[in-house]
Amino acid sequence: MKQQTWAMRPVIRHATADDAGRVAELIATAFSGLRVVHYLVPERRERHRVMTANFRILVDHAVEHGEIHLIDDGPAVAVWFPRTAPLPQPADYDRRLAETTGEWADRFRALDALSEANHPAEPYHHLAFLAVHPDRQNEGLGSALLRYHHARLGGVPAYLEASDPRNRDLYARHGYRQGEPFALPDGTLFWPMRRPA
């Protein structure tokens, strides 16, 4: 039986540029079993490399324009973007996306467009990624990261898109309300979820 480390109040710190590679790798590892990842990169042998490189674009962007909260010994991370003011696109995004995703770039672009179309109109904080290493799941680390940021919201709503029913249920337990789902061309569902101020 796994030790319930959540009861020990994990130490959470703000990640820096020095952590970006490790954070991108962690997200790719944690998300490797998700249906959306298999759709985005159908070639199994290329999947982890491509997803890590793609996540690195967004992690680098979050270092500059968002917040990255990392459990101190590295098994879990949350990547947030405050959308309370106009947020620039990642630097040289189109070129970097094409280089990192290659023949599957159009699948990533389609997901980007669907995601953006479902974002709220009012100011909010966007949880782009909540990732826990597979060896450390079910220890309360994701919940600890959610509580940490929720305590800092200061009356601003939060928003995310869940791509897995299990994750959707976790977010619902933290006060997120489910909106109308949207789907990728292969039928992969995303559930937009908003946590009121």
C-alpha positions in Angstrom: 0.0 0.0 0.0 1.3 3.4 -1.0 2.2 5.8 1.8 -0.2 8.8 1.9 2.3 11.5 1.5 -0.4 14.2 1.1 -0.8 14.2 4.8 2.7 15.4 5.2 1.9 18.7 3.4 4.3 18.5 0.4 6.7 21.4 -0.1 5.6 23.4 -3.1 7.9 25.9 -4.8 7.8 28.1 -7.9 9.7 26.5 -10.8 12.2 28.5 -12.8 13.8 28.3 -16.2 16.3 25.9 -14.8 13.4 23.4 -14.2 11.8 23.8 -17.6 13.2 20.6 -19.2 12.4 18.5 -16.1 8.8 19.9 -16.0 8.2 19.2 -19.7 9.5 15.6 -19.3 7.3 15.1 -16.2 4.2 16.3 -18.1 4.9 14.0 -21.0 5.4 11.1 -18.8 2.3 11.7 -16.7 0.1 12.2 -19.8 1.5 9.3 -21.8 -1.6 7.1 -21.3 -4.1 9.7 -22.2 -6.2 9.1 -25.4 -5.5 12.7 -26.6 -1.7 12.1 -26.6 -2.2 8.9 -28.7 -4.3 10.9 -31.2 -1.8 13.8 -31.3 1.2 11.5 -32.0 0.0 8.2 -33.4 3.6 6.8 -33.8 4.3 5.2 -30.4 8.1 5.4 -30.8 8.0 9.1 -31.4 5.3 10.0 -28.9 7.3 10.8 -25.8 9.9 12.8 -27.6 7.4 14.9 -29.6 5.1 15.5 -26.6 8.1 16.5 -24.3 9.2 19.0 -27.0 5.7 20.4 -27.4 5.2 20.8 -23.7 8.6 22.5 -23.4 7.2 25.4 -25.6 4.4 26.0 -23.2 6.5 25.5 -20.1 9.0 28.1 -21.3 6.1 30.4 -21.9 4.8 29.8 -18.4 8.2 30.7 -17.0 7.8 34.2 -18.6 4.1 34.7 -18.4 2.5 32.3 -16.0 3.2 30.3 -12.8 4.6 26.8 -12.4 4.2 25.2 -9.1 6.4 22.1 -8.5 6.3 19.7 -5.6 9.8 20.1 -4.3 11.1 16.6 -4.9 9.7 16.8 -8.4 6.9 14.2 -8.8 4.1 16.7 -9.5 3.6 20.0 -11.2 0.9 22.6 -12.1 1.2 25.1 -14.9 -1.0 28.1 -14.7 -1.6 31.1 -17.0 -3.3 34.2 -15.4 -5.7 35.3 -18.2 -6.6 38.5 -16.4 -4.9 40.6 -19.1 -4.0 39.9 -22.7 -1.6 37.0 -22.9 0.9 36.9 -25.8 1.4 33.8 -27.8 4.6 31.8 -27.1 7.6 33.4 -28.9 7.9 32.1 -32.5 5.1 29.6 -31.7 4.1 28.6 -35.2 7.7 27.7 -36.2 8.5 25.9 -33.0 5.2 23.9 -33.1 6.0 22.8 -36.7 9.5 21.8 -35.8 8.6 19.9 -32.7 5.5 18.1 -34.0 6.4 17.6 -37.6 3.8 15.7 -39.7 1.3 15.9 -36.8 1.4 19.7 -36.5 -2.1 20.1 -37.8 -3.5 17.9 -35.0 -1.9 20.2 -32.4 -3.2 23.3 -34.2 -6.7 21.8 -34.3 -6.6 21.2 -30.5 -5.2 24.7 -29.9 -8.1 26.2 -31.9 -10.8 24.1 -30.1 -9.3 24.9 -26.8 -9.2 28.6 -27.4 -12.8 28.6 -28.7 -14.0 27.2 -25.3 -12.2 29.6 -23.0 -14.3 31.9 -20.8 -14.8 35.5 -21.9 -14.2 37.0 -18.5 -10.8 37.2 -16.7 -9.7 33.9 -15.2 -6.7 31.8 -14.3 -6.1 28.9 -16.7 -4.7 25.6 -15.4 -2.9 24.4 -18.5 -1.4 21.3 -17.0 -1.7 19.3 -13.8 0.7 16.4 -13.9 1.7 13.8 -11.4 4.3 11.1 -12.2 2.6 7.7 -12.6 4.6 6.3 -9.7 3.2 8.9 -7.3 -0.4 9.2 -8.3 -3.2 8.7 -5.7 -1.1 10.4 -3.0 -3.0 13.7 -3.0 -0.2 15.6 -4.7 -2.5 17.0 -7.5 -5.0 18.1 -4.8 -2.2 19.8 -2.9 -1.2 21.8 -6.0 -4.8 22.8 -6.7 -5.3 24.0 -3.1 -2.1 26.0 -3.3 -3.1 28.0 -6.3 -6.8 28.3 -5.4 -5.7 30.0 -2.2 -3.9 32.6 -4.2 -6.7 33.4 -6.7 -8.1 36.4 -4.9 -11.6 36.2 -6.2 -10.7 35.3 -9.8 -12.3 32.2 -11.4 -10.2 29.3 -12.6 -10.6 27.3 -15.8 -9.3 24.1 -17.2 -10.1 21.4 -19.8 -10.1 17.8 -18.5 -9.3 15.1 -21.1 -10.0 12.1 -18.9 -13.0 11.2 -16.8 -10.9 10.4 -13.8 -9.3 13.9 -13.9 -12.6 15.5 -14.5 -13.9 13.9 -11.3 -10.9 15.2 -9.3 -11.5 18.7 -10.5 -15.2 18.5 -9.7 -14.2 17.6 -6.1 -12.3 20.9 -6.1 -15.3 23.0 -7.1 -15.0 23.0 -10.9 -18.3 22.9 -12.8 -18.4 21.0 -16.1 -19.4 22.7 -19.3 -20.4 21.3 -22.6 -17.7 18.9 -23.8 -16.0 19.3 -27.2 -14.3 16.6 -29.2 -11.3 16.1 -31.5 -11.9 14.5 -34.9 -11.2 11.0 -33.4 -13.9 11.5 -30.8 -11.6 12.3 -27.9 -13.6 14.4 -25.5 -12.5 17.4 -23.5 -14.6 18.8 -20.7 -14.3 22.6 -20.1 -14.5 23.2 -16.4 -14.8 26.4 -14.5 -14.3 27.1 -10.8 -16.3 30.2 -9.8 -14.7 33.1 -8.0 
